[in-house]
Amino acid sequence: MGGNPHNSSELPTFTLTGLPGLETSQHWMFLLLGALYIVSIVGNALILFIVKEEQRLHQPMYYFLSLLSVNDLGVSFSTLPTVLATFCFHLRKVSFDSCMAQMFLIHLFSFMESGILLVMSFDRYVAICNPLRYTILLTDARVVCMGLSVIIRSFCMVFPLPLLLKRLPFCKANVLSHAYCLHPDLIHLPCGDITINNIFGLFIVISTFGLDSALILLSYVLILRSVVAIASREERLKTLNTCVSHMCAVLIFYVPMVGVSLAARYGRHTPQYVHTLLSLIYLFVPPMLNPVIYSIKTKEIRWRLGRMLVGTKF
C-alpha cells in the first residue's frame, strides 16, 4: 500500500452505519433519501437560476435567499458521498481524513445556515420597521459584507474541531451511528481526555446557534411591535405575510436541531434509530423544504417557476 506508514498506522478508519435496528428498510430508506436529495438539489438550483434571471429579484432579500440555497446545496453534497456508499454500495469504511473533512463541511454549512437565517431576519426587520431606510441600510456592498461575515465566522468556529479530534487516541471499534460523520457522534469514540473538545463544542454552539436564535427572536418581537401599530387589519396581515417564508425556514431548521440535541442529552435509553432519524430530519428536511416554501410563498418566484414549467403565469 502506498502512502505514509505513520499516518496509516496512527489514524483510525471509521465504520458508518445506515439505520441500526431498521436493516430490512435500508433500500426503502435509500429511495426516500434519494427523493429528498433530488428535490433539494433541483429546488435550490431552480431558486438560484430564477433569482439570477429575474431582474425584479435583484434585491437584498433574494440575495440572502440565494446564499441560503447555495448553503442548502452544500449540506446536500457534503452528506451525499457517504450516504450513497452506505445505502447503495454497502461500503461502510471511511478514512480518518475523509471523515474529518465531511464533519467539517456538514458543521460549516450548519453554522452558516444559522447565520444566514439571522441576516435574513435583519432584512425583514429593516423592511418592516425602517422601510424608508431599507435601500440605505442594505446596500449591495453591505449585503456582501454580511454574507462574508457569516461564512468567515462559521469557518473560524468549525476549523478547530478536526484538529482537536486528531490529537486524541482512538482505541475502540470506531463505529459511527450514522451514514456520515458528525462531531457529537465522533466525540464519544476517543480514549483520551475530551474535556477541551466538550468545552469548545459547547462554546461554539452557544455563540452561534444560541446567539443567533436569540437575535432572531428579538427581531421578530420588534417586527410584531411594529405590525401591531398598523391600524388596518389587512395591512397587518399583508406585512406579516412577507415574513412567513422566513419564519418557516427558521422553524424547520431550529426545531429538528433542538430535537437532535435533546435526544443526545436525555434520550440515552431510546432506540438508536430514533437518534438516526432525528439527525436525518435535521440534515435533509431544511434543504428540501426551503426552496418549496419560498416557491409557494413568493409571488415573483412562483410566477417565474410557473412560466418555466407549464408556460403559464399564476
N, C-alpha and C positions, 0 to 999 in steps of 0.2 A: 504494500500500500504506500502511495506517495504521501507527501505532507510532512509536517513537523511532528516527530515522535513524542516530543514533550507535550504538545497540545493534545494529541490523540490519547495519551495515557492519563493526563490530568483532567481534561474536560469531559464530563459525562455526556451520554446521549439520554434523551427523554423518550418515554413511550406515551403516545397520545391515545386517548380513549374516545369512542363515539358517544354512545348513550348507555352507561352502566345500568344494568337491570332491564334494558329495553333492546337487547341484542337482536331479537327477532324483528324489530321495527326499523332496523338500520337503513334498509333500502327505501322504505317509505319516507324515512326522515331525510334521506338524501334528495328524494324527489321534492319534498317540501322546501328544503333549503335551496335547492336549485331554482325553484319557482321564486323564492324570496330574492335570490341573487339577481335573477333576470329582471324582476320588477324594479329592484333597487338601481341596477346599472342603467337600464333603459330609461327609467323615470328621471333619474338625476341627470343623465346625458341630455334628455329632452329639455329639462329646465334650463341647462346651460346653453343649449342651442337657441331656445326661444328668447332668453334674456339677451343673448348676443345679437340676434337678428331683429328683434322688435325695438325700434328706436324709443318708443314710449316707456320702455322698461329700463332705460339707462338712468336710473335714479339710485340713491344710496340703499334704499330698502332692498332692491333687486340685486345690487352688487353684493350685499350681505347674504342674500338668498343663494347667489351663485357660489359664494365661498362655502356656505353650508352644503351645497350639492357636491362640490369638489371634495369636501371633508367626508361626506357620506360615501362617495365613491372610494375614498382612501380606506375607510372602515371595511367596506366590502372586499376590496382587493387584498387587504392585509390578512384577512382570515381565509380567503379562497384557497390558497395552495394547500394548506394542511387539511382543510375540510374535504377538499377533493381527494387528497391522498388517503385520508382515513375512511371516508364513507364509500368512495368509488373504487379505489385501487387497493384498499386494505393495507396500506403502507403506514405503519404506526410509529416507526422510529424517526426521530428528528435530532439533528446535531445541536450541540450547546449553542454555537454561534447563530445558527438559523433560528433557534428558539428565542434567543435574546433579541435578535433583530425583529422577529414577529411581535414579541412582547412590547418592545419599544414602539413600534408602529401603531399597534392597537391602542396603547395607552396615550400615545401622542395625539391620535385623532379623537380619542375620547375626551381628553382635556381641551382640545381645540373646539370640539362641539360645544362644550360648556361656555367657553369664551365667546364663540360666535353668537350663541343664544343671548349672552349678556349684551353684546354690542347691538344686536337686533332689538333688544328691549329698550336700549338707549335711543335708538332710531324711532321707535314707537312713542317713547316719552316726549322727545323733541317735536315730533309731528303733531301730537295731540295737545301738549301743554305749552309749546312755544312755536306754533305753526309759522308765524311771521319771520322767525329767525332760522327756520329749517335749512334753507339754502345757504345761509351764512355760516351756521354751525357745522353742517355736514357737507363740506366741500369735497371734491374728488380726492384732493391731497390728504384730507383728514380721514376719509374712508380708507384710503390705502394705509395710512399710519395705524389706524385701529386694527385693520386686518393683520398687518405685520406684527403688531404688538401681541396679538393673540397667538400667532404662530411662534414667535420668539419665546414668549412666556411658557408655552406648552413644551417647547423643546428643552428649555432650561430645567423645567420641573422633571421631565421624564429621563433625560440624558444620564443622570447618576444611577438609575435603577439597575441596568445591566452590569455596571461597574461594581456596585455594592454586592450583587449576587455572585459575580465572578471571583471575588476574593474568598468566598466561603467553600468549605469542603463538602462534597456530595458523596454520601456513602450508603444511601438507601436504594430502593428499587427504581426510584425516579419515574414513577407512573403518574401522569397528569390526569386531571379529572375531566378534561375537555378535549376537543379536536383541534385546539390551538393553545398557545402559551399566554397565560395571564399571570401577573405578578402575585395576586393573592393565592394562587394555586402553587406557584413556584416557591414561595417563601416558606412553605411548610416542609420542603424537601431537604435543605442543608442540615448537616450535623452540628455545625458551629453555632456561635452566638449570633442571633439575628436581631438583637436589641436595636442596633443602629438602623437596620432595614425597616423595622417596625415604626420607629420614631420618625424616620424620614417619610415613610409611606403615609403615616397619619398627618404629618405636616403638609405634604403636597395635596392631600385630599381636602383638608380644612381650608388651605389657602387658595384652592381653585374651586372645587365643587361647592364647598361651604360658603365662601365669599361670593361667588357668582350667583348662587341661588338666593342669598340674602339680598343682593343688589337688584336682582330681577324682581323679587317680591316687593322691594321698596319702590321700584319704578312703576309697578302696577298699582301700588297704593296711591302714588301721586297721580297716575293716569285716572284711576277711579274717582279721586277727589276732583279732578278737572271735569270729568264726564258728568258727575252729579250736579255740577254748577251749570250745566247746559239746560236751558229752560224747556226746550222741545223734546218730548219723549222719542220722536222719530230721529231727531239729530243725535240723541244719546245712543240709540241702538246702532245708527249708521257709523258713529265714531267707534263704538266698541267692536263693531264688525271688522274694522281694519286690524284689530289685534287678535282675532280668533285663530288665525293660522299659526301665529307665533305662540299663543298660549297652548295650543295643541302640541306644537313641536317641543315646548318646554316640558309638558306633562309626559309625553311619550319617551322623553329622554330621562328625566329625573325619577319618575315612578319606578320603572324597572331597575334603575341603578340603586335606589333605596331598597328595593326588594332583594337584590343580589347582596347588598351589604348586610341587611338584617338576617338573611339566610346564613351568610358566612359567620356572623357573630353568634346568633342564638339558635340556629337550626342544625346543630351538630348531630342530632338523632334522626333528622329527616332523611329519607332515601336520597342516594347520590343523584339520581336522575332529576330530582326536584331542583337541585343546585344547577345542574347542567341545563335544564330547560329555562330556568331564570336567566342564566348567562346568555343563552341563545336569543331570548326575547330582547335582552339589553343590547346585544350587538347587531341583531338582524332586523328588528322591528322599526327602530327610528329611521335607518337609511331607506327602508321600503316605504314607510308611511309619509315621510316628509314631502317627497315630490307629489304624492297622491293628494295630500291635504292642500298644498299650495296650488295644485292644478284645479282642484274643485272650488277653492275659496277665492282665487284671484281672477277677476274678470278678464284681464288682458291675457294672462297665460291660458285660460280656458278658451278664449276666443281664437288665439293663435293655434292652440292644440287642435281645436275643432276643425279649423281650416286645413291644417296639415293632414289630419286623419280621414275626415269624410268630406272635405271640401265645402263645409258649411260654417256659418258663423252662429254661435249660440251663446 
